[in-house]
Amino acid sequence: MNAPDRYERFVVPEGTKKVSYERDTKIINAASFTIEREDHTVGNILRMQLHRDPNVLFAGYKLPHPLQYKIIIRIHTASQSSPMQAYNQAINDLDKELDNLKSAFEAELAKHSSGY
């Protein structure tokens, strides 16, 4: 079969960066981030978080090919922010949001587990 091994979907090859940054040469305050070994799950969550930032004018992502396990996120920001700042802020906000979700889940689980 010509399909790549399943582990190639998740394991970043040695010597490859998980995230790479490329500034757009034609548009001011625009850049692309390539994230290795991710798919629509991370792309869509990150895109939606970027849309919450008022300094982000455009945020979108694409999967170049179904057999290439990477996403390309494109960010265009207003002049008071940079794409790198918006990306880092979105990642930090998502980290906090997921921590809150985990805490709420564990609290509910403990509440229901103690009753049994």
Helices and strands as residue ranges (DSSP letters): G 6-9, E 19-23, E 30-36, H 40-51, E 56-62, E 70-77, H 83-114
